Amino acid sequence: MKLDVKHVKNFIPVFIASFFLIALLVFWRETRGMTLAGLRQSLAGISRPRVFFALVAVALSYWLTTIVEKHAVCESGLKIPYRRIAWISFVSTAIGAVVGAAAVSGGSFRYRYYSECGARPAQVVRIVATTQLASWAGTAGLNGLTLLFWPRSIIDQIGFPSGVRWVLAFACLALPAFSLIVSRAAHKGKDFRIYGRSIAIPEPKIMFRQLAAGFFSPPATAMVLFFLLPPSRGINAVTFCGVFAIGSIIGAISMVPAGLGIFETTLLLMLRHFYSRSEFLSALLLYRLFFNLMPLTLAFCLLIFNTFRARHLKYRPRGQMRTDGK
């Protein structure tokens, strides 16, 4: 039986919508009965130091993303100042994280601005591919280690299938290990090919640095929500990072923009024994504000400023003299 690609493409929106509606139904079932007064009280209970540390974690997460991209740009052979790389990385990541399909939406911004820096299409594809690989492999490595060292009591409380634990742990650890093995083999004269096409693989030193930055980026993001929640109630930061990583992966697989609804429902189901519903929802609202809406607003402001600046430079008269006489 031949599968028509067009039919598959038509089915994808139905899958996304169904996944989103199911998540909303579960989310409503878990949060019904919660009052607005309780939500306001929980928001008022979040102290200023916790908000400050959450904002620091947001900055750290986006900074680590720029480090991954910096190594990808250097590996592609381009010589671009880090300040410019950080600008492109932040704008692409902030918009791509909210719009969804970061590799596509963020990739379009990267293609435009790296092309302005003299990059060829193949180099831009290489930058996007290695950046995404490092992010996914780093997250997978974090998940694998977390699953290996999770206490049995925590696994029982969050309802995670214990029989699946070891399979998922070694499967997650296999991705960063495979990336390093392929990188080492590729720089010993062995080409890595997919469907007959040679794929450029970063050298082991650069790959290791990218994986390290990709490994620490999810915990930094998880700490944004962790700092906004009340002090520990039977769950530590390491276990929380693992739960957060699982929720992020499920949200990404759902293909719903920013994993909206899917991410929240997954975390709510896994952490409902540790936090009250009002505490958790108030922290989630601030998390979306700090990690998604604020960077998105800043990214759009930077885009507008860059557009007007570029037009000003383009239409400025060539013979215009400086007023200081230099």
Protein Blocks (a to p, Z undefined) as FASTA:
>chain_A
ZZdfklmmmmmmmmmmmmmmmmmmmmmmmmgoiafklmmmmmmmpcfklmmmmmmmmmmm
mmmmmmmmmmmmmmnopacdfklmmmmmmmmmmmmmmnopkllmmmmmmmmmmmmnopaf
klmmmmmmmmmmmmmmmmmmmmmmmmmmgcfklmmmnopafklmmmmmmmmmmmmmmmmm
mmmmmmnopacdeehiacddddfklmmmmmmmmmmmmmmmmmmmmmmpccdehiafklmm
mmmmmmmmmmmmnopghhiojlmmmmmmmmmmmpcfklmmmmmmmmmmmmmmmmmmmmmm
mmmmmmmmmmmmmmpcfklccfklZZ
